[in-house]
Amino acid sequence: MQVHVKVQTDSLRDALNKVLSVVDKRNSRPILTYTLITAGEGFIHLSATDLEVSARVSVEADILEKGSFCVNAKNLFDILRELPTGTVDLSLNSDENTLKLHCQDIHYSLLIYNGSDFPPISFGNENNKFSLSSSSVLEIINKTSHAISSDETRLNLNGIYMHTFDGKLRAVATDGHRLSMFDVETDDIDIETLINGIIIPRKGVNELKKIAESHPDSKIFISVDDSFLYASAENKYFLSVRLISREYPKYQKIIPAKSQNFMSADRVTLFNAIKRIKIMSNEKSNGVRVKLGSNEMLISANHPSLGDAYERVPINYEGKDLEIGFNAKYLIDTLSIFDEGEISFELDNEHRPVVIKSQVLPHYLGIVMPLKL
């Protein structure tokens, strides 16, 4: 078998960088640390997989001889990163088990695997296909992914749950201590497609974010089957993600039906105050104490070996006096979702979940559980 292609160094490096994060880092099988390079009609296709998440990126190239081979992904990327801008020549002779790489006066010989050794991966499913703008995909991920649980014993919380609800596409993430929920208006999705919902694992979420970031003005085409989510952009970047096959908790039960007390404050003022007081909180709990009184919030923290701090923040509040403990990091993460403007807290007492909203972002709802201090 002979393969011979010429391709722009920058294009090949950028394509390999996109699939590199999919490559299996655990080295469970040596072939999974390799990328499959296939030379076709006018393009070369780079594929990588860890058998849970797979990616393929197509790059325009001058194809002199078609074929495929597997080469160590990180090693090739390290080489490409050091090469000058220009054309790289990749050639493979069937009599040798090496890939010849030439760029100007630079020459490498790289050991390879046969392309047939690479595990078969699929990126196709035309069923239940719908599309989202790349900006919508990024908005979903940026507004919910911070609440994904990192507790591997609770596998069903290790991703973003997406389903259709009330004619919208809803994304939810929770780790049991906080929840982020975001609704997206879309005319392109059949209500039945995601009526039972899917859970996209963290690694798949990160790869979806990458595909959306690399095609900022494109549509991302998405389809699902019983086990996988498939995504593609401009017919050049393909993704396959194995879904978490668990039942997502009934998150609606966490959301209070109505609250007795309402507080509003300037988002920037509150955000900066919490960041300042967090400095003096315990490193493990990030605990801060919040006292709500008539039109004033007192935020305080006490560190046993460093000292203490407090700050008064003007708010709109006329309910009963309350004292609640919070994980400051959870508050900061949630407040980071909003832009400038007023944010509101809906709360009952020091034990009940606190709902965080903003009229500036009507399709978002955040929940933070109080912390015992």
Buried (B, 14 or more C-beta within 10 A) or exposed (E): BEBBBBBBBEBBBBBBBBBBBBBBEEEEEEBBBBBBBBBBEEBBBBBBBBEBBBBBBBBEBBBBEBBBBBBBBBBBBEBBEEBEEEBBBBBBBEEEBBBBBBBEEEEBEBEBBEBEEBEEBEBEBEEBBBBBBBEBBBBBBBBBBBBBBEEEEBBBBBBBBBBBBEEBBBBBBBBEBBBBBBBBEBEEBEEEBBEEBBBBBBBBBBBBBBBBEBBEEBBBBBBBEEEBBBBBBBEBBBBBBBBBEEEBBEBEEBEBEEBEBBBBBBBBBBBBBBBBBBEBBBEEBBBBBBBBBEEEBBBBBBBEEEEEBBBEBEBEBEBEEBBBBBBBBBBBBBBEBBEEEBBBBBBBEBEBBBBBBBEEBEEBBBBBBBBEB
